[in-house]
Amino acid sequence: MVWRGLGDHAFKVESTLVRALRKEGVEVTEANLRQREVEILRVARNWDIGLSEHGSVTDMHLLAMLQHHGAPTRLIDVTFNPLTALWFACSDSSMANLPGVLVVMTVSDAPSRVTSDIPTLTYDTVTMPREATVISAMRKSQAIGGPLLIEPRPKDERMKAQEGAFLAGVFPDVPQDGPVVGFQWSGFAPLLPFTLRALESPDANIGGTNWQGFSYAGIVISPEIKRQLLPVLDRTFNRSHRTMYPDMPGFVATLKQGLLRDELGSDGNRGGDLPVPMPEYWQNA
């Protein structure tokens, strides 16, 4: 299973690229997603993004890089750790008064890809090895009727801390009606919530560990529970902005959002209760 936390239970699990096209008034289809995806990749490469002394990364690797830095892609961020997803569902201060949701999605039988994999070429992709990684993945998604699990390699410090991965799949011809957008799923999908409820019973007997097909369920978290969970997640499970975003962009973003006021108000030893001494050059002025 993989997990995703949403600060507002009215949100859907959907890719940033799907949201971008919808905002522009563009019909969300696989053809339009792929066209915009190719355009973004082309322009990124024109900026020398993904280029190093070792050559140019594959399209799948470049998509993961772009997603990591906030660009619209078809990839959807997920984590293998439910505590991390729970923190994301509770931590956004702008949504503190809204119910959040902890989303669980089954991927036990989903094929996986690694972003640094050497592409498997076919007769029609032999001349475009970089593009082959995404093309083959979407063909596989279409064949199985569900998403693929995309694991980033190598992982930077943030992905390690968040135990993160991605879900990606070909956009269905007939979009599914529900809170998870852009994936096909089997007829077993609606059964997962009932299975999870059954597990609460002491005499529940759920056979096997491999759930066939992609499915999902959501656990709604009230604003009051959010407030109660945050200090527990911080003090007991070490989930905070500092641990979830352990890099320079994460620190700067947290600082700009005004989430470090308490820490800026103290220096550790004095606890912020003594005045900061005036620099000598200002005293002389």
C-alpha positions in Angstrom: 0.0 0.0 0.0 1.0 3.6 -0.6 -0.4 6.7 1.2 -1.2 10.3 0.6 -2.3 13.0 3.0 -4.6 15.8 1.9 -5.2 18.9 4.0 -8.8 19.2 2.8 -11.1 16.2 2.4 -12.7 18.0 -0.6 -9.5 17.6 -2.5 -9.0 14.9 -5.1 -5.9 12.7 -5.7 -4.9 13.9 -9.1 -1.8 15.0 -10.8 -0.7 18.6 -11.0 -0.7 18.3 -14.8 -4.4 17.3 -14.8 -5.2 20.3 -12.6 -3.2 22.6 -14.8 -5.0 21.6 -18.0 -8.4 21.8 -16.3 -7.6 25.3 -15.0 -6.7 26.4 -18.6 -10.0 25.0 -19.9 -8.2 22.2 -21.9 -10.1 18.9 -22.1 -8.2 16.4 -20.0 -7.4 13.4 -22.2 -4.4 11.2 -22.6 -3.6 12.9 -25.9 -3.6 16.4 -24.4 -1.7 15.3 -21.3 1.0 13.7 -23.4 1.2 16.7 -25.7 1.7 19.1 -22.8 4.1 16.7 -21.1 6.3 16.5 -24.3 6.3 20.3 -24.5 7.4 20.7 -20.9 10.1 18.1 -21.3 11.3 19.8 -24.5 11.6 23.2 -23.0 13.2 21.9 -19.8 15.9 20.3 -22.0 16.4 23.6 -23.9 17.2 25.0 -20.4 19.8 22.2 -20.0 17.7 20.7 -17.1 18.7 17.1 -16.6 22.0 17.5 -18.4 25.3 16.6 -16.7 28.8 15.6 -17.7 27.4 12.0 -18.0 24.8 12.9 -20.5 21.1 13.6 -20.4 18.7 11.8 -18.1 15.7 9.9 -19.4 12.2 11.4 -19.7 11.0 9.5 -16.7 13.9 10.7 -14.6 13.4 14.3 -15.8 9.6 14.1 -14.9 10.6 13.0 -11.4 13.0 15.9 -11.1 10.3 18.4 -12.4 7.7 17.0 -10.0 10.1 17.3 -7.1 10.5 21.0 -7.8 6.8 21.8 -8.3 6.4 21.6 -12.1 3.1 20.2 -13.4 3.6 16.5 -14.4 1.5 13.4 -14.6 3.2 11.9 -11.5 1.4 11.8 -8.2 3.4 11.9 -5.0 2.9 9.1 -2.5 4.7 7.7 0.5 5.2 4.2 1.8 4.8 5.5 5.4 1.3 6.3 6.7 2.7 8.5 9.4 4.3 10.8 6.8 1.0 11.0 4.9 -0.8 11.7 8.1 1.5 14.6 8.9 0.8 16.1 5.4 -2.9 15.8 6.1 -2.6 17.7 9.3 0.3 20.2 8.8 -0.9 22.8 6.4 -1.9 25.8 8.7 -4.0 27.3 6.0 -6.3 24.3 6.2 -6.2 23.8 10.0 -10.0 24.4 10.3 -10.9 22.0 7.5 -11.2 18.2 7.7 -8.3 16.4 6.1 -8.1 12.9 4.7 -5.5 10.1 4.9 -5.7 8.2 1.6 -4.5 4.6 1.2 -4.1 3.0 -2.2 -3.3 -0.6 -3.0 -0.4 -1.2 -5.4 0.6 -4.7 -4.3 0.4 -6.1 -7.8 1.2 -2.9 -9.7 4.3 -3.1 -12.0 7.0 -0.7 -10.8 9.6 1.4 -12.6 12.8 3.0 -11.4 13.5 6.5 -12.8 17.2 5.6 -13.5 16.3 2.4 -15.3 17.9 1.8 -18.7 15.0 2.0 -21.2 13.8 -1.1 -23.0 13.6 -0.2 -26.6 11.1 -1.4 -29.2 11.1 -1.0 -32.9 9.3 2.3 -32.8 11.4 3.8 -29.9 14.9 2.7 -30.8 15.7 6.1 -32.1 14.4 7.9 -29.0 15.8 6.1 -25.9 15.0 9.0 -23.5 11.4 9.1 -24.5 11.1 5.3 -24.3 10.9 5.2 -20.5 7.6 7.1 -20.4 6.2 5.5 -23.5 6.8 1.9 -22.3 5.4 2.8 -18.8 2.2 4.2 -20.2 1.8 1.2 -22.6 2.2 -1.1 -19.6 -0.4 1.0 -17.6 -2.8 0.7 -20.5 -2.3 -3.0 -20.7 -3.0 -3.7 -17.0 -5.7 -1.1 -16.7 -4.1 0.6 -13.7 -1.2 2.8 -12.5 2.4 2.0 -12.2 4.6 2.6 -9.1 7.5 4.9 -10.0 10.5 4.8 -7.6 13.0 7.6 -7.8 16.7 6.6 -8.0 18.9 8.1 -6.8 16.9 9.5 -3.9 17.7 13.0 -2.5 17.5 13.7 1.2 13.9 14.9 0.9 12.7 11.7 -0.8 14.5 9.6 1.7 13.0 11.5 4.6 9.5 11.2 3.1 10.0 7.6 2.0 8.5 8.9 -1.3 7.5 7.5 -4.6 5.1 8.3 -7.4 2.1 6.8 -9.1 1.6 7.3 -12.8 -0.8 5.9 -15.4 -2.4 6.4 -18.8 -5.5 8.7 -18.4 -8.6 6.5 -19.0 -10.8 7.1 -22.1 -13.7 7.3 -19.7 -12.6 9.0 -16.5 -13.6 7.2 -13.4 -16.1 8.9 -11.1 -14.5 9.3 -7.7 -11.9 11.1 -5.6 -8.9 9.5 -7.3 -8.6 11.0 -10.8 -6.6 9.7 -13.8 -6.3 6.0 -13.1 -8.3 3.0 -14.2 -9.3 0.5 -11.5 -10.9 -2.8 -11.3 -14.3 -3.9 -10.0 -12.6 -4.8 -6.7 -11.9 -1.1 -6.0 -15.1 -0.4 -4.0 -14.5 -3.4 -1.7 -11.4 -2.0 0.0 -13.2 0.3 2.5 -15.4 -2.6 3.5 -12.3 -4.8 4.0 -10.7 -2.1 6.1 -13.8 -1.9 8.3 -13.9 -5.7 8.6 -10.3 -5.6 9.9 -11.6 -3.7 13.0 -13.5 -6.8 14.0 -11.5 -9.2 16.3 -12.9 -12.2 14.3 -12.1 -10.8 10.9 -10.4 -13.2 8.6 -9.0 -11.6 5.4 -7.1 -14.2 3.4 -3.9 -13.4 1.5 -1.7 -10.4 1.2 -2.0 -9.5 -2.4 -5.0 -7.2 -3.3 -5.8 -7.7 -6.9 -6.1 -4.4 -8.8 -5.8 -0.8 -7.9 -8.2 0.4 -5.2 -8.3 3.1 -2.6 -9.9 4.3 0.7 -9.9 7.5 2.7 -9.9 8.2 6.4 -11.4 11.6 7.2 -9.6 13.6 10.0 -11.5 16.3 11.8 -9.8 19.7 12.5 -9.8 18.9 16.2 -8.0 15.6 15.6 -5.5 17.4 13.4 -4.6 19.7 16.2 -4.2 16.8 18.6 -2.2 14.8 16.2 0.4 17.4 15.2 2.4 17.5 18.5 2.2 13.7 18.7 3.6 13.3 15.2 6.3 15.8 16.0 7.5 14.6 19.4 6.8 10.9 19.1 7.3 10.2 15.4 9.7 13.0 14.4 7.4 14.4 11.7 7.8 18.1 11.2 8.7 20.7 8.5 12.4 20.3 9.5 12.4 16.5 9.1 10.1 16.3 6.1 11.9 19.0 4.1 15.6 18.6 5.2 17.1 20.7 2.4 17.7 24.3 1.5 14.5 24.8 -0.6 12.5 23.3 2.3 14.1 25.6 4.9 13.6 28.7 2.7 9.9 27.8 1.9 9.2 27.2 5.6 10.9 30.4 6.6 8.9 32.4 3.9 5.6 30.9 5.1 6.3 32.3 8.6 6.4 28.9 10.2 9.6 29.5 12.1 8.6 32.5 14.1 8.8 30.6 17.4 12.3 29.4 16.6 13.4 32.8 15.4 12.2 34.3 18.7 14.7 32.4 20.8 18.4 31.5 20.7 18.3 28.3 22.6 20.4 29.3 25.7 18.5 32.5 26.7 15.1 31.4 25.4 14.5 34.8 23.7 13.9 36.6 27.1 17.0 38.9 26.8 17.4 41.7 24.4 19.7 41.2 21.4 22.8 43.5 21.9 23.0 46.4 19.4 26.0 46.1 17.0 28.8 48.5 17.8 28.6 50.3 14.5 25.0 51.3 15.1 25.8 52.5 18.6 28.5 54.7 17.2 26.2 56.1 14.6 
